[in-house]
Amino acid sequence: MKQNPITNVNCKFERDKRSVLDADKKFFEEMKKKEKPVVGQDIPDSFGHVEPSMEPVWHLAKIGSSYIMWKKSTEVLQYNMVQVKHVKQRKRTDNLIEFDFKILLHELPTQEIVPCDMSLVWHPLQLPKVRYSCTHLQSDGSGLEQVQEGAVGGTA
């Protein structure tokens, strides 16, 4: 398993931190109250549009996929999440929310689209917990190969 690089990140918020935390808390509380789980597909759609009600879910998918892209990237391979093919909220009895995603990563420079199953567990005051499994065509183009499984941010 490759060793994680040492990183140092400095962020500048476009909005003040309090409003970001308030929006996160509001979204979290709305998800906990839902009687029917959130379900969505093709986010963004083929025109690049994300329904306003799905924007927070899209943002969670971007956060979760960033862990996957960080783990899978090398000096010669980079990844970008291009779409959430499917998302479904899982009901939980604890004080966390959970989503199961099928996401598509664009691999550069190969131009392959790599499908990944990702489960994300989150609370606004904690780091997200991400479990994932990605597959793509073998280098000779035959069949599928399991290329990475992992958990990031602890266990759910």
C-alpha positions in Angstrom: 0.0 0.0 0.0 1.4 3.4 -0.9 2.3 5.7 1.9 0.3 8.9 2.2 2.2 12.1 1.3 2.7 14.8 3.9 0.2 17.6 3.0 -0.2 21.1 4.2 -3.4 22.9 3.1 -4.5 26.5 3.7 -8.0 27.4 2.8 -9.7 30.7 2.3 -13.5 30.6 2.8 -15.6 32.4 0.2 -18.2 32.7 2.9 -17.6 33.2 6.6 -17.1 29.9 8.5 -20.1 30.4 10.7 -22.5 30.5 7.7 -20.9 27.3 6.3 -21.3 25.5 9.6 -24.9 26.7 9.8 -25.7 25.5 6.3 -24.1 22.1 7.1 -26.1 21.8 10.3 -29.3 22.7 8.5 -28.7 20.1 5.8 -27.8 17.5 8.3 -31.0 18.1 10.4 -33.1 18.0 7.2 -31.6 14.6 6.2 -32.1 13.2 9.7 -35.8 14.2 9.7 -36.7 12.7 6.3 -39.3 10.0 6.3 -38.3 8.7 2.8 -34.6 8.4 2.1 -33.1 10.7 -0.5 -32.6 9.1 -3.9 -31.1 10.6 -7.0 -29.3 9.8 -10.2 -27.2 11.5 -12.9 -26.0 14.4 -10.9 -25.1 16.6 -12.7 -27.4 15.8 -15.7 -26.1 15.7 -19.2 -26.3 19.5 -19.4 -24.3 20.0 -16.3 -27.3 21.0 -14.2 -27.6 20.1 -10.5 -31.0 20.4 -9.0 -30.8 22.9 -6.0 -32.3 20.2 -3.7 -29.4 17.9 -4.6 -26.5 20.4 -4.3 -25.6 19.5 -0.7 -25.6 15.8 -1.7 -23.4 16.7 -4.7 -21.0 18.5 -2.3 -20.9 15.4 0.0 -20.1 13.3 -3.0 -17.3 15.7 -4.0 -15.8 15.5 -0.5 -16.0 11.7 -0.4 -14.6 11.3 -3.9 -11.7 13.6 -3.1 -10.5 11.0 -0.6 -10.7 8.4 -3.3 -8.9 10.5 -5.9 -6.2 11.4 -3.4 -5.6 7.7 -2.6 -5.7 6.6 -6.3 -3.6 9.4 -7.8 0.0 8.9 -8.7 2.6 10.9 -10.4 1.2 9.9 -13.7 -2.5 9.4 -13.0 -5.0 12.0 -11.9 -8.8 11.7 -11.2 -11.8 14.0 -11.3 -15.3 13.1 -10.3 -17.6 13.7 -13.2 -20.9 12.4 -12.1 -23.0 10.7 -9.4 -24.7 8.0 -11.3 -26.8 7.0 -8.3 -27.2 8.0 -4.7 -29.4 6.7 -1.9 -29.6 7.7 1.7 -29.4 5.0 4.2 -31.5 5.3 7.4 -29.5 5.1 10.6 -30.6 5.0 14.2 -27.5 6.8 15.5 -26.7 10.5 15.2 -25.1 10.2 11.7 -26.3 10.4 8.1 -25.1 7.9 5.5 -25.3 7.9 1.7 -24.4 5.1 -0.8 -23.1 6.5 -4.1 -22.2 5.1 -7.5 -19.8 7.7 -8.8 -17.8 8.1 -12.0 -14.2 9.2 -11.9 -12.4 10.5 -15.0 -8.9 9.1 -15.1 -6.2 11.3 -16.7 -4.3 10.8 -19.0 -5.9 7.5 -20.0 -9.4 9.2 -20.4 -11.0 6.1 -18.8 -14.2 6.5 -16.8 -13.8 4.5 -13.5 -16.9 3.6 -11.7 -16.7 3.5 -7.9 -19.1 2.5 -5.1 -18.7 4.8 -2.2 -20.4 4.9 1.2 -20.1 8.1 3.1 -21.1 8.6 6.8 -21.1 12.1 8.2 -21.9 14.4 11.1 -21.3 18.2 10.7 -18.9 18.2 13.7 -16.8 15.2 12.5 -14.7 14.2 9.5 -16.6 12.1 7.0 -16.0 8.4 6.9 -15.6 7.0 3.4 -15.6 3.4 2.2 -15.1 2.7 -1.5 -14.4 0.2 -4.1 -13.5 1.1 -7.7 -13.2 -1.1 -10.8 -12.0 -0.4 -14.4 -10.9 -2.2 -17.5 -7.5 -4.0 -17.2 -4.7 -2.4 -19.2 -5.2 -5.0 -22.0 -8.9 -4.0 -22.2 -10.2 -7.4 -21.1 -12.6 -7.8 -18.3 -12.8 -6.0 -15.0 -10.2 -5.8 -12.2 -10.7 -4.7 -8.6 -8.2 -1.9 -8.3 -8.7 -0.4 -4.9 -10.7 -0.8 -1.8 -10.4 1.3 1.3 -11.7 3.2 4.2 -10.7 6.8 5.0 -11.5 8.9 8.0 -12.0 6.0 10.4 -14.7 3.3 10.6 -18.4 3.9 10.5 
